[in-house]
Amino acid sequence: MPGVGRPFRPHSEFYNSHDSLSVRVNGQGRQFNNFQIEGIENKIDNGNLTALVPPAEAIQTVDVSTSNFDPEFGNAGGAVTNVTLRSGSNDFHGSLFQFHRNENIQARNTFAVTKAPTVYNQFGGTLGGRIVRDKLFFFGDYQGSRDHLGQVNRGTLPSTIFRTGNLAGGGSVIYDPLTGDGSGAGRTAFAGGVIPASRISPISRRILGFLPEPNLGGVPEGQLNYSQNSVRIKTLDQADSKVDWVIGSNDRLAVRYSIQKAVVDDPGLFGPGGIYGGFRNGGFGGRGPARTQSAGVNYSKVLSPTLVWESRVGVVRNRNDALASDTGKKTSEELGIRGVNLDEWTSGLTEVRVNGYSSPLVGFSPSLPWARAVTSFGIVNNFSKTFSKHIVRFGVDIRRERNDLLQTQTFNPRGRFEYNPAQTGTVADTRRNFANSFAAFLLDQPSQAGRDLPFVFPARRELISNFYVQDKWQVTSKLTVDLGLRLERERGSRPRSAGGFSNYNPANNTLELAGVGAVPFDIANSNNNWGPRLGIAYRVTEKTVVRTGYGISFFPRRMGQFNFPILQNNGFPSANAFVPAAVTMTTGFPPFTPFNLPSSGVIENAPLANSFTVTPRDLASPYVQSWNLAVQRALPWKLALDVAYVGNIGINNQSGYNINASMIPGSANNGRPLFQRFRKVTDVTSVLGTNTWYHGLQVKVDRRVGDGLFLTSAYTFSKGLNYTDDDGGLAIPMNPALNKGRMSDNRTHVFTNSFMWALPFGKGKRWATTGAAQWVLGGWQFQGVASLMSGTWFSPSVSGVVNAPGNADRPNWVAPVRYLGGTGPGQKYFDPAAFAIPAQNTLGNAGRNILQGPRFSNLDAALHRDFRLREGMSLTLRVESFNFTNTPHYSNPNGNAQSPQFGEINGADQDQRQYQIGLTLRF
């Protein structure tokens, strides 16, 4: 489909255990898509995932609308996808299926030494038929999967000699942070680049004892030097049921219920049972159960020959939990890090990040643990009235959402310590790298420390009422005009109970508790969002049609503030880039102090060590203005051509904006606006409405089935600009304009081709029409999807140079970028000489997303044949290959200009060629 990017799987395996895929449509972020099941919303709103993913055997139709969809559809700016489940009929029909693949029939990842053990089995069946002939029908299905996914994990760990404090091989000068002054001037270097053993923190020594030794020999210091295979185990069971009742000639009722259960076991990388965590998957290691249930009732009635009523009621609920592999242990306390392991929620090992090494070095993702439940209720009523030249549709769609999520991830519930190069550098020498970061870790000189504590279970409630009217007007036999208007009334989010939201007021450093005292219960004002839609189609000739359209589509706001005391994060950043944070592993964190909610609802003198977020009362809803102009033409040889220009502008995108970021390079915390007023040194994130821009040429060529060959080809040439991707924040708040750049996933060229070819062998075909040849060669079909795409965009980076907390650092762009095309350790994909480290206390001139990664090419192919066993029964054999050509899909190069791996590609998607064999019995 033109304008649709490469599908990808967002979030961790624990959260997205049911493998919901996402795409970016016409330049809009994945969170601007909407998913429905039989006309009722079907998504987990806080991650915008498809809540229920039915088995392929259970799906009757899939409808996808992109750009200028009918006003009946909303709460989206990208695409709306509606899935309809199969129904039973008077005849009994069913199927049984089994699919299998393992590492013996897949290739080895291009960067792997061995193939990790992999076994995947998917099985199930369907059955549908009548309960009462012509009146009552049923359909049901079950699908299970047992998925053991082998993963090859490659990373950079400190070498044996580095662990002793001998950092001479790091290529930089290591300065003693106990010398010189607080600005980083006048420091003395450690003799020979060696840190005396007496200066190495005993806690750091113990943590290094948790790490295995590098096992890839002959690798220079700071390069990828460690590889370990692991296996993620996932069990998934799901079932759907549906009953259809033909009440009468004018009435029909359908009732459905679905359940989906998953359990993921994916332990940490290091230690027995993975209890020390590690860099695999960003520190996601543990166990996560999930359960999704969806139910709905659809009723339709013909009120008159020209008036039809449709009514739908539905609910979808997802319950999802995740625990780290070390839950219940007091590892941090045993190491000597005080103030971390206070209870079950904060149990386990502290997260340690050392710039230049794989992250986290030890510990787990700050997102673990969590406990969440998302429930969405929907009621829809649609009416359709036919006049002489008009078909008028109008209706109402009301959504009620409950979102309960306990997740303390500002820093980490077990605490987090970050080590960067400047703490062992000097103001006069910016040639700092991973060796300086590791020296800071050995000396326990963190650039930032932080921890999170829960106090109240966070929960929010939302209500959105949608109304629409549409008139399809057949002006003439050649001209059709669609006029529509949609109203989306979005009430401001509410907490589950009074005091459940805490919104920060930066004007006076107070926190306001929703629903307590005079503080409003709603976090923001209600918005009335009007979205007009216009579509025009003109048939120039019997073979040529011109279409154009314009529309405004809104997306729900992200609201709900769980600041102190609901969630209590304590941040301890360093005063400037050269000195350590006040809290180190040696000092530990201060004791937790319980808090009593004030009856006024206003907490005076909000804690200065906490990071806060802000929701403005007048928060505007994000929306997209989209337009298109398309020409469709029937061509010879059963071809159809569609050429379109598609454009849009996104407005009021909710980009995170750190209002307490330092506004002056080199000013350290002194440049933070709220430090100047209240001495606050932690981040405060509000919302800045930013725009996106997208323009694309979209071409589609179809060849209709008629002689055994079907082709669909789509090409998109586009450019998209934004300030942040998806729901991210501005990297450089001191100058928002510097954040404008290419959308990271805006691939300039995208070409896809899907095909189905009934091979010309067998009865009624050109060749092998009789005898054994017909039996062996006849009836086969060859299918496939080919994709060719240019690369995604990314930014170069440095750290510890600009010395303006809350802002990302950038290198200087000093020469045109030369793409060399190398892959693997020591091979440069682009020439690093295009960039240089800026002078201390300056921001480099390199822009956002100015580098492009490797292109993507892929072919998925399948060969299948139906064997007729007897009347009404057949067996289908499928041999499928994913990435049939075994083309490596490389990751983007390392963008850290202070790393010896800068400009190198050292990873590839673990989607090397795989074969899958499947059998389906249909009766």
ChimeraX attribute file (.defattr): number of C-alpha atoms within 10 A of each C-alpha:
attribute: neighborCount
match mode: 1-to-1
recipient: residues
	/A:1	18
	/A:2	23
	/A:3	26
	/A:4	19
	/A:5	20
	/A:6	19
	/A:7	12
	/A:8	13
	/A:9	13
	/A:10	17
	/A:11	14
	/A:12	14
	/A:13	21
	/A:14	25
	/A:15	22
	/A:16	21
	/A:17	21
	/A:18	26
	/A:19	18
	/A:20	19
	/A:21	16
	/A:22	19
	/A:23	22
	/A:24	22
	/A:25	22
	/A:26	29
	/A:27	30
	/A:28	29
	/A:29	20
	/A:30	26
	/A:31	22
	/A:32	24
	/A:33	25
	/A:34	26
	/A:35	24
	/A:36	20
	/A:37	24
	/A:38	20
	/A:39	22
	/A:40	28
	/A:41	27
	/A:42	28
	/A:43	25
	/A:44	21
	/A:45	20
	/A:46	12
	/A:47	14
	/A:48	18
	/A:49	26
	/A:50	23
	/A:51	29
	/A:52	26
	/A:53	20
	/A:54	22
	/A:55	18
	/A:56	10
	/A:57	18
	/A:58	22
	/A:59	14
	/A:60	11
	/A:61	13
	/A:62	13
	/A:63	10
	/A:64	14
	/A:65	14
	/A:66	19
	/A:67	26
	/A:68	25
	/A:69	23
	/A:70	22
	/A:71	27
	/A:72	19
	/A:73	20
	/A:74	26
	/A:75	21
	/A:76	24
	/A:77	32
	/A:78	29
	/A:79	27
	/A:80	21
	/A:81	19
	/A:82	19
	/A:83	20
	/A:84	16
	/A:85	21
	/A:86	20
	/A:87	22
	/A:88	21
	/A:89	20
	/A:90	16
	/A:91	11
	/A:92	14
	/A:93	17
	/A:94	19
	/A:95	18
	/A:96	19
	/A:97	18
	/A:98	17
	/A:99	19
	/A:100	18
	/A:101	19
	/A:102	19
	/A:103	17
	/A:104	13
	/A:105	14
	/A:106	21
	/A:107	18
	/A:108	20
	/A:109	23
	/A:110	19
	/A:111	20
	/A:112	18
	/A:113	13
	/A:114	14
	/A:115	16
	/A:116	21
	/A:117	17
	/A:118	20
	/A:119	17
	/A:120	17
	/A:121	17
	/A:122	17
	/A:123	18
	/A:124	20
	/A:125	21
	/A:126	22
	/A:127	20
	/A:128	23
	/A:129	20
	/A:130	20
	/A:131	16
	/A:132	13
	/A:133	11
	/A:134	12
	/A:135	15
	/A:136	19
	/A:137	23
	/A:138	24
	/A:139	24
	/A:140	23
	/A:141	23
	/A:142	22
	/A:143	23
	/A:144	20
	/A:145	19
	/A:146	16
	/A:147	21
	/A:148	20
	/A:149	19
	/A:150	19
	/A:151	19
	/A:152	22
	/A:153	18
	/A:154	20
	/A:155	21
	/A:156	20
	/A:157	27
	/A:158	24
	/A:159	20
	/A:160	13
	/A:161	12
	/A:162	20
	/A:163	18
	/A:164	15
	/A:165	19
	/A:166	19
	/A:167	24
	/A:168	18
	/A:169	15
	/A:170	20
	/A:171	17
	/A:172	18
	/A:173	24
	/A:174	32
	/A:175	25
	/A:176	21
	/A:177	24
	/A:178	12
	/A:179	13
	/A:180	14
	/A:181	13
	/A:182	16
	/A:183	16
	/A:184	24
	/A:185	15
	/A:186	14
	/A:187	21
	/A:188	17
	/A:189	18
	/A:190	17
	/A:191	13
	/A:192	12
	/A:193	21
	/A:194	17
	/A:195	23
	/A:196	12
	/A:197	12
	/A:198	8
	/A:199	11
	/A:200	19
	/A:201	17
	/A:202	18
	/A:203	20
	/A:204	18
	/A:205	15
	/A:206	12
	/A:207	19
	/A:208	18
	/A:209	12
	/A:210	17
	/A:211	18
	/A:212	14
	/A:213	14
	/A:214	17
	/A:215	14
	/A:216	14
	/A:217	8
	/A:218	7
	/A:219	15
	/A:220	14
	/A:221	20
	/A:222	23
	/A:223	22
	/A:224	23
	/A:225	21
	/A:226	19
	/A:227	17
	/A:228	17
	/A:229	16
	/A:230	19
	/A:231	18
	/A:232	18
	/A:233	19
	/A:234	23
	/A:235	17
	/A:236	20
	/A:237	19
	/A:238	23
	/A:239	21
	/A:240	23
	/A:241	22
	/A:242	22
	/A:243	21
	/A:244	23
	/A:245	18
	/A:246	15
	/A:247	13
	/A:248	10
	/A:249	8
	/A:250	13
	/A:251	15
	/A:252	17
	/A:253	19
	/A:254	19
	/A:255	18
	/A:256	21
	/A:257	18
	/A:258	21
	/A:259	20
	/A:260	23
	/A:261	20
	/A:262	21
	/A:263	22
	/A:264	23
	/A:265	21
	/A:266	25
	/A:267	27
	/A:268	28
	/A:269	27
	/A:270	20
	/A:271	17
	/A:272	12
	/A:273	15
	/A:274	18
	/A:275	25
	/A:276	28
	/A:277	32
	/A:278	30
	/A:279	26
	/A:280	26
	/A:281	17
	/A:282	17
	/A:283	25
	/A:284	29
	/A:285	34
	/A:286	25
	/A:287	21
	/A:288	24
	/A:289	20
	/A:290	22
	/A:291	22
	/A:292	22
	/A:293	20
	/A:294	23
	/A:295	20
	/A:296	22
	/A:297	20
	/A:298	21
	/A:299	17
	/A:300	18
	/A:301	18
	/A:302	16
	/A:303	13
	/A:304	10
	/A:305	9
	/A:306	12
	/A:307	16
	/A:308	17
	/A:309	19
	/A:310	18
	/A:311	19
	/A:312	21
	/A:313	20
	/A:314	24
	/A:315	21
	/A:316	26
	/A:317	24
	/A:318	22
	/A:319	18
	/A:320	23
	/A:321	20
	/A:322	24
	/A:323	21
	/A:324	31
	/A:325	28
	/A:326	24
	/A:327	19
	/A:328	15
	/A:329	17
	/A:330	20
	/A:331	20
	/A:332	25
	/A:333	18
	/A:334	13
	/A:335	18
	/A:336	16
	/A:337	20
	/A:338	18
	/A:339	19
	/A:340	29
	/A:341	23
	/A:342	16
	/A:343	13
	/A:344	11
	/A:345	21
	/A:346	27
	/A:347	22
	/A:348	29
	/A:349	31
	/A:350	32
	/A:351	29
	/A:352	24
	/A:353	24
	/A:354	25
	/A:355	25
	/A:356	25
	/A:357	21
	/A:358	20
	/A:359	23
	/A:360	25
	/A:361	28
	/A:362	27
	/A:363	35
	/A:364	36
	/A:365	27
	/A:366	25
	/A:367	20
	/A:368	26
	/A:369	27
	/A:370	19
	/A:371	16
	/A:372	19
	/A:373	19
	/A:374	22
	/A:375	22
	/A:376	24
	/A:377	21
	/A:378	21
	/A:379	21
	/A:380	20
	/A:381	18
	/A:382	19
	/A:383	19
	/A:384	18
	/A:385	17
	/A:386	15
	/A:387	10
	/A:388	8
	/A:389	13
	/A:390	17
	/A:391	17
	/A:392	19
	/A:393	21
	/A:394	20
	/A:395	20
	/A:396	19
	/A:397	24
	/A:398	18
	/A:399	19
	/A:400	15
	/A:401	21
	/A:402	20
	/A:403	21
	/A:404	20
	/A:405	19
	/A:406	21
	/A:407	23
	/A:408	24
	/A:409	20
	/A:410	21
	/A:411	23
	/A:412	28
	/A:413	32
	/A:414	31
	/A:415	31
	/A:416	28
	/A:417	27
	/A:418	23
	/A:419	29
	/A:420	30
	/A:421	32
	/A:422	30
	/A:423	31
	/A:424	32
	/A:425	32
	/A:426	28
	/A:427	17
	/A:428	12
	/A:429	14
	/A:430	20
	/A:431	18
	/A:432	27
	/A:433	27
	/A:434	24
	/A:435	32
	/A:436	29
	/A:437	28
	/A:438	28
	/A:439	30
	/A:440	29
	/A:441	29
	/A:442	25
	/A:443	23
	/A:444	26
	/A:445	29
	/A:446	31
	/A:447	29
	/A:448	22
	/A:449	27
	/A:450	26
	/A:451	27
	/A:452	25
	/A:453	27
	/A:454	19
	/A:455	14
	/A:456	16
	/A:457	16
	/A:458	23
	/A:459	22
	/A:460	22
	/A:461	21
	/A:462	21
	/A:463	18
	/A:464	20
	/A:465	17
	/A:466	23
	/A:467	21
	/A:468	23
	/A:469	22
	/A:470	23
	/A:471	20
	/A:472	18
	/A:473	18
	/A:474	16
	/A:475	11
	/A:476	11
	/A:477	8
	/A:478	13
	/A:479	16
	/A:480	19
	/A:481	20
	/A:482	20
	/A:483	19
	/A:484	22
	/A:485	20
	/A:486	26
	/A:487	21
	/A:488	24
	/A:489	18
	/A:490	22
	/A:491	20
	/A:492	23
	/A:493	24
	/A:494	25
	/A:495	26
	/A:496	18
	/A:497	15
	/A:498	16
	/A:499	23
	/A:500	25
	/A:501	32
	/A:502	29
	/A:503	24
	/A:504	28
	/A:505	18
	/A:506	20
	/A:507	8
	/A:508	13
	/A:509	17
	/A:510	17
	/A:511	24
	/A:512	27
	/A:513	33
	/A:514	25
	/A:515	20
	/A:516	20
	/A:517	16
	/A:518	13
	/A:519	17
	/A:520	17
	/A:521	21
	/A:522	20
	/A:523	29
	/A:524	21
	/A:525	16
	/A:526	19
	/A:527	18
	/A:528	14
	/A:529	20
	/A:530	17
	/A:531	20
	/A:532	21
	/A:533	24
	/A:534	21
	/A:535	20
	/A:536	17
	/A:537	19
	/A:538	17
	/A:539	17
	/A:540	13
	/A:541	10
	/A:542	9
	/A:543	11
	/A:544	16
	/A:545	18
	/A:546	19
	/A:547	18
	/A:548	19
	/A:549	21
	/A:550	19
	/A:551	23
	/A:552	26
	/A:553	29
	/A:554	23
	/A:555	22
	/A:556	21
	/A:557	21
	/A:558	17
	/A:559	20
	/A:560	26
	/A:561	27
	/A:562	28
	/A:563	23
	/A:564	27
	/A:565	25
	/A:566	21
	/A:567	24
	/A:568	24
	/A:569	26
	/A:570	25
	/A:571	25
	/A:572	25
	/A:573	25
	/A:574	22
	/A:575	21
	/A:576	23
	/A:577	33
	/A:578	28
	/A:579	22
	/A:580	26
	/A:581	24
	/A:582	18
	/A:583	22
	/A:584	22
	/A:585	26
	/A:586	16
	/A:587	13
	/A:588	18
	/A:589	20
	/A:590	11
	/A:591	10
	/A:592	12
	/A:593	5
	/A:594	7
	/A:595	10
	/A:596	7
	/A:597	12
	/A:598	14
	/A:599	12
	/A:600	12
	/A:601	20
	/A:602	22
	/A:603	20
	/A:604	12
	/A:605	11
	/A:606	21
	/A:607	19
	/A:608	19
	/A:609	18
	/A:610	24
	/A:611	24
	/A:612	29
	/A:613	22
	/A:614	25
	/A:615	19
	/A:616	15
	/A:617	13
	/A:618	12
	/A:619	21
	/A:620	20
	/A:621	20
	/A:622	23
	/A:623	24
	/A:624	27
	/A:625	21
	/A:626	23
	/A:627	21
	/A:628	20
	/A:629	16
	/A:630	19
	/A:631	19
	/A:632	19
	/A:633	19
	/A:634	16
	/A:635	14
	/A:636	8
	/A:637	8
	/A:638	13
	/A:639	15
	/A:640	18
	/A:641	17
	/A:642	18
	/A:643	19
	/A:644	20
	/A:645	18
	/A:646	23
	/A:647	22
	/A:648	24
	/A:649	20
	/A:650	23
	/A:651	18
	/A:652	18
	/A:653	24
	/A:654	23
	/A:655	21
	/A:656	22
	/A:657	25
	/A:658	26
	/A:659	22
	/A:660	27
	/A:661	26
	/A:662	27
	/A:663	22
	/A:664	21
	/A:665	18
	/A:666	21
	/A:667	18
	/A:668	24
	/A:669	28
	/A:670	20
	/A:671	21
	/A:672	26
	/A:673	18
	/A:674	24
	/A:675	17
	/A:676	13
	/A:677	12
	/A:678	14
	/A:679	14
	/A:680	22
	/A:681	29
	/A:682	25
	/A:683	24
	/A:684	22
	/A:685	21
	/A:686	20
	/A:687	22
	/A:688	19
	/A:689	17
	/A:690	19
	/A:691	20
	/A:692	24
	/A:693	20
	/A:694	20
	/A:695	21
	/A:696	22
	/A:697	19
	/A:698	22
	/A:699	22
	/A:700	20
	/A:701	20
	/A:702	20
	/A:703	18
	/A:704	15
	/A:705	13
	/A:706	8
	/A:707	11
	/A:708	13
	/A:709	16
	/A:710	18
	/A:711	18
	/A:712	18
	/A:713	20
	/A:714	22
	/A:715	23
	/A:716	26
	/A:717	18
	/A:718	21
	/A:719	19
	/A:720	23
	/A:721	20
	/A:722	22
	/A:723	24
	/A:724	25
	/A:725	18
	/A:726	18
	/A:727	14
	/A:728	12
	/A:729	20
	/A:730	27
	/A:731	20
	/A:732	24
	/A:733	22
	/A:734	23
	/A:735	12
	/A:736	14
	/A:737	11
	/A:738	16
	/A:739	18
	/A:740	18
	/A:741	20
	/A:742	26
	/A:743	26
	/A:744	23
	/A:745	20
	/A:746	26
	/A:747	25
	/A:748	16
	/A:749	17
	/A:750	24
	/A:751	20
	/A:752	21
	/A:753	19
	/A:754	18
	/A:755	17
	/A:756	19
	/A:757	17
	/A:758	20
	/A:759	17
	/A:760	19
	/A:761	21
	/A:762	21
	/A:763	16
	/A:764	12
	/A:765	16
	/A:766	10
	/A:767	15
	/A:768	18
	/A:769	17
	/A:770	13
	/A:771	10
	/A:772	11
	/A:773	13
	/A:774	17
	/A:775	15
	/A:776	12
	/A:777	17
	/A:778	24
	/A:779	18
	/A:780	20
	/A:781	19
	/A:782	18
	/A:783	19
	/A:784	19
	/A:785	19
	/A:786	17
	/A:787	18
	/A:788	17
	/A:789	20
	/A:790	18
	/A:791	22
	/A:792	21
	/A:793	21
	/A:794	22
	/A:795	18
	/A:796	24
	/A:797	23
	/A:798	24
	/A:799	22
	/A:800	23
	/A:801	27
	/A:802	25
	/A:803	27
	/A:804	28
	/A:805	30
	/A:806	25
	/A:807	22
	/A:808	19
	/A:809	25
	/A:810	28
	/A:811	27
	/A:812	21
	/A:813	20
	/A:814	14
	/A:815	12
	/A:816	10
	/A:817	16
	/A:818	12
	/A:819	16
	/A:820	12
	/A:821	15
	/A:822	16
	/A:823	21
	/A:824	18
	/A:825	18
	/A:826	18
	/A:827	17
	/A:828	20
	/A:829	22
	/A:830	22
	/A:831	19
	/A:832	21
	/A:833	14
	/A:834	14
	/A:835	21
	/A:836	19
	/A:837	23
	/A:838	20
	/A:839	17
	/A:840	18
	/A:841	20
	/A:842	19
	/A:843	24
	/A:844	22
	/A:845	15
	/A:846	20
	/A:847	20
	/A:848	23
	/A:849	19
	/A:850	15
	/A:851	21
	/A:852	20
	/A:853	21
	/A:854	20
	/A:855	16
	/A:856	18
	/A:857	19
	/A:858	20
	/A:859	20
	/A:860	20
	/A:861	21
	/A:862	19
	/A:863	18
	/A:864	19
	/A:865	19
	/A:866	18
	/A:867	16
	/A:868	12
	/A:869	12
	/A:870	9
	/A:871	7
	/A:872	9
	/A:873	14
	/A:874	17
	/A:875	19
	/A:876	15
	/A:877	18
	/A:878	20
	/A:879	17
	/A:880	22
	/A:881	21
	/A:882	20
	/A:883	23
	/A:884	20
	/A:885	15
	/A:886	21
	/A:887	16
	/A:888	20
	/A:889	20
	/A:890	21
	/A:891	18
	/A:892	22
	/A:893	25
	/A:894	21
	/A:895	19
	/A:896	20
	/A:897	22
	/A:898	22
	/A:899	21
	/A:900	21
	/A:901	23
	/A:902	22
	/A:903	27
	/A:904	26
	/A:905	25
	/A:906	22
	/A:907	25
	/A:908	18
	/A:909	12
	/A:910	18
	/A:911	16
	/A:912	19
	/A:913	21
	/A:914	21
	/A:915	21
	/A:916	18
	/A:917	18
	/A:918	18
	/A:919	19
	/A:920	19
	/A:921	18
	/A:922	20
	/A:923	16
